[in-house]
Amino acid sequence: MTRIVQCVKLGKEAEGLDAATYPGELGQRIFENVSKEAWQLWLRHQTMLINEHRITPLDPKARKFLEGEMEKFFFGGGSDLPDGFVSPDKIR
């Protein structure tokens, strides 16, 4: 049976995640309030952050940075784009 959540990112009811995707309290908040669609948006955004900031998720400081950005992405005002970032869609 599909689980429906009121997605905080999309502002609508949508299919919820099948399982917690992140540990701890933040992971529980995400599981309860974030849709599969919004999680996919985060994964793309996170990849961009990793690439643009040239960080590795294995580094504890990088993980802390990404966790803060994840919290902002879903529950704050949104995660900022890196300075000078130009979307590949805009390059042509």
Secondary structure, 3 states (H helix, E strand, C coil): CCCEEEECCCCEEEEECCCCCCCHHHHHHHHHHCEHHHHHHHHHHHHHHHHHHCCCCCCHHHHHHHHHHHHHHHHCCCCCCCCCCCCHHHCC
